[in-house]
Amino acid sequence: MMINVLGWVSRRRVAVLATSLLAAVILQVLRQTAGHCHSLQIALAIVVLPFIALIVCTAVAGRAFHPAKLIARPEVPAFDVPANPAAVLGAASYTFFAVFALSSTSHGLVTGVDFAFPAPIVVLIGGHVAVFWWAASGRYGVRLTPDGIIDRQVHGRLFVPWEALATPDPAYRRDAHRVTLRFTRPDLVRKGGFRWIGPTVLPAAGVNAELLTRAINEYANHPEARSAIGSVAALTRLQMTPLNIVPVDPA
């Protein structure tokens, strides 16, 4: 049940973000009204509780949502990992905080506070909201293509051509959230932007690490099958094969 709900969140991420923004604005209106009615504690509760609840949901989604599925995109062509609901819920939670902070800042402007003080806060919080929403609504994460593996993140990008991988079985499941790669030609790996983890580690956010490991090994070991990446038929064959045992990082 929980996986189904999180899957719905990932598929309807734009609607979830828009709803969170609308709800945050409505709650801020209620907070201002309650504040004038000397019910500040209640007013703060109706704002803080949704924020805390979404933070908890974000943590749960990050740990629990690892479906054994990939998304076929024949038009690219590629296999994508599913959208990560933790990023969506995290952006929604920050939206509640941002609306609260911006509402308080605008109230200070109305009451005569020097604009030079709140202006940087408005720009900083607004910029953070844009980054969170961009990360939640875009297509990020690991992508398998006929040419290689792409890890797309807001802050950086990694491209690993199949020829760079050590065969057989270059991918290892490090834990539920990461997959480790082995290289024979690390000079072929291309990085762009900023990555806080090295090129040998791929995030398994929003996908089952065993499935991602097996998919990488399948196409690293069988170059003749790479041209079918992106097709629904190839994905169906890949996902119908039982996971069984996949290589585990000995470290």
C-alpha positions in Angstrom: 0.0 0.0 0.0 2.7 2.5 1.0 4.7 1.7 -2.2 1.7 2.3 -4.3 1.1 5.7 -2.6 4.8 6.7 -3.0 4.6 5.6 -6.7 1.6 7.8 -7.2 3.5 10.7 -5.6 6.4 10.2 -8.0 4.1 10.0 -11.0 2.0 13.1 -10.0 4.9 15.1 -8.7 3.9 18.4 -10.3 0.4 18.1 -8.9 1.8 17.2 -5.4 4.1 20.3 -5.5 1.3 22.6 -6.7 -1.0 21.3 -3.9 1.7 21.8 -1.3 2.1 25.4 -2.4 -1.6 26.1 -2.3 -2.0 24.4 1.1 1.0 26.3 2.5 -0.5 29.6 1.3 -3.9 28.8 2.8 -2.4 27.8 6.1 -0.4 31.1 6.2 -3.7 33.0 5.8 -5.1 31.0 8.7 -2.0 31.7 10.7 -2.3 35.4 10.2 -6.0 35.3 11.2 -5.3 33.2 14.2 -2.5 35.4 15.3 -4.8 38.4 15.3 -7.2 36.4 17.3 -4.6 35.7 20.0 -4.3 32.0 19.1 -0.7 32.0 18.0 0.0 28.5 19.3 -2.7 27.0 17.2 -1.7 29.1 14.2 1.9 27.8 14.5 0.7 24.2 14.9 -1.3 24.2 11.7 1.9 25.3 9.9 4.6 23.3 11.7 2.7 20.0 11.8 2.4 19.6 8.0 6.1 20.5 7.6 7.2 17.9 10.2 4.9 15.3 8.7 6.3 15.8 5.2 9.9 15.6 6.6 9.0 12.2 8.2 7.4 11.0 4.9 10.5 12.1 3.0 12.7 10.0 5.3 10.4 7.0 5.0 10.3 7.3 1.2 14.0 7.5 0.9 14.4 4.2 2.8 11.3 2.3 1.6 10.8 3.2 -2.1 13.1 0.9 -4.1 10.8 -0.8 -6.6 12.2 -3.5 -8.9 11.3 -1.7 -12.1 12.8 0.6 -14.7 11.0 2.9 -17.2 11.3 2.2 -20.9 11.8 5.4 -23.0 12.0 4.3 -26.7 12.2 7.9 -27.9 15.6 8.5 -26.2 16.3 5.4 -26.3 17.0 4.6 -22.6 15.9 2.8 -19.5 15.3 5.3 -16.6 15.0 4.7 -12.9 11.5 5.8 -11.6 11.2 9.3 -10.2 12.2 9.5 -6.6 9.2 10.4 -4.3 11.6 11.4 -1.5 12.7 14.4 -3.7 9.1 15.4 -4.3 8.1 15.1 -0.6 11.3 17.0 0.4 10.5 19.8 -2.0 6.9 19.9 -0.6 8.2 20.2 3.0 10.6 23.0 2.1 7.7 24.7 0.3 5.8 24.9 3.6 8.9 26.4 5.3 9.6 28.8 2.5 6.0 30.2 2.4 6.2 30.6 6.2 9.5 32.4 6.0 8.5 34.6 3.1 5.2 35.5 4.7 7.0 36.6 7.9 9.5 38.6 5.8 6.8 40.3 3.8 5.1 41.1 7.1 8.3 42.8 8.3 8.4 44.8 5.1 4.9 46.0 5.7 5.6 47.0 9.2 8.6 49.2 8.1 11.7 47.0 8.4 14.6 48.2 6.2 14.3 46.4 2.8 18.1 45.8 2.8 17.7 43.2 5.6 14.9 40.9 4.2 15.8 41.2 0.5 18.8 38.7 0.7 16.6 36.3 2.7 13.9 36.5 0.0 16.4 35.8 -2.8 18.0 32.9 -0.8 14.8 31.1 0.1 13.3 31.7 -3.3 16.4 30.3 -5.0 16.3 27.2 -2.7 12.6 26.6 -3.6 13.5 26.8 -7.3 16.3 24.2 -6.9 14.1 21.9 -4.8 11.3 22.1 -7.3 13.6 21.6 -10.2 15.1 18.5 -8.6 11.7 17.1 -7.8 10.0 17.7 -11.1 12.8 16.9 -13.5 14.1 13.5 -14.6 17.1 12.7 -12.6 18.9 9.6 -11.5 20.5 6.7 -13.4 19.8 6.2 -17.1 21.0 3.2 -19.2 21.5 4.0 -22.9 23.0 2.0 -25.8 26.2 4.1 -25.4 26.6 3.8 -21.6 25.4 4.8 -18.2 24.3 8.3 -17.3 23.8 9.6 -13.8 21.9 12.9 -14.0 21.7 15.1 -10.9 20.8 18.7 -10.4 24.4 19.5 -9.4 26.3 17.3 -11.9 26.3 14.6 -14.5 28.3 11.4 -15.0 28.7 9.5 -18.2 30.2 6.0 -18.1 30.6 4.3 -21.6 30.2 0.6 -21.6 33.7 0.2 -22.8 35.0 1.8 -19.6 33.6 -1.1 -17.5 35.5 -4.1 -16.4 33.8 -7.3 -17.5 32.3 -9.6 -16.6 30.0 -8.3 -14.0 31.4 -4.8 -13.4 28.5 -3.7 -11.1 28.1 -4.7 -7.4 25.3 -3.9 -5.0 27.0 -1.9 -2.3 23.9 -1.5 -0.2 20.2 -0.7 -0.7 21.0 2.8 -1.9 24.2 2.5 -3.9 25.8 0.4 -6.7 29.6 0.2 -7.1 31.2 0.0 -10.6 34.6 -1.5 -11.6 36.6 0.2 -14.5 39.3 -1.0 -16.8 39.2 2.3 -18.7 38.5 5.1 -16.2 39.9 7.6 -18.7 36.7 7.2 -20.8 34.5 8.3 -17.9 33.2 11.9 -18.3 32.0 14.1 -15.4 30.3 17.5 -15.4 29.4 19.8 -12.6 29.8 18.8 -9.0 29.6 15.2 -7.6 30.1 14.6 -3.9 30.6 10.9 -4.6 33.2 9.3 -6.9 32.5 8.0 -10.4 32.6 4.4 -9.1 29.4 4.8 -7.1 25.9 5.2 -8.6 22.9 6.1 -6.4 20.1 3.6 -6.4 17.5 6.3 -5.3 14.0 5.3 -6.3 15.0 1.8 -7.7 15.9 -1.6 -6.5 19.7 -1.8 -6.2 19.7 -5.5 -7.2 17.8 -4.8 -10.4 20.0 -1.9 -11.3 23.1 -4.0 -10.7 21.8 -6.9 -12.8 20.7 -4.6 -15.6 24.2 -3.0 -15.8 25.9 -6.4 -15.8 23.5 -7.7 -18.4 24.4 -5.0 -21.0 28.1 -4.8 -20.0 28.5 -8.6 -20.5 26.4 -8.7 -23.8 27.3 -5.8 -26.1 25.0 -7.3 -28.8 22.0 -6.6 -26.6 22.7 -2.9 -26.1 20.9 -1.8 -29.2 17.6 -2.9 -27.7 17.9 -0.7 -24.7 14.9 1.5 -24.4 12.4 -0.9 -26.0 9.5 -2.2 -24.0 10.2 -5.8 -25.1 13.8 -5.7 -23.8 12.7 -4.2 -20.5 10.0 -6.8 -20.1 12.5 -9.6 -20.5 14.9 -8.0 -18.1 12.3 -7.5 -15.4 10.7 -10.9 -15.8 13.9 -12.7 -14.9 14.1 -13.4 -11.2 16.6 -11.3 -9.3 18.1 -14.3 -7.5 21.7 -13.5 -6.5 23.5 -10.5 -7.8 27.1 -9.6 -7.1 27.6 -7.8 -3.8 30.5 -5.4 -3.1 33.0 -7.4 -1.0 34.0 -4.1 0.7 
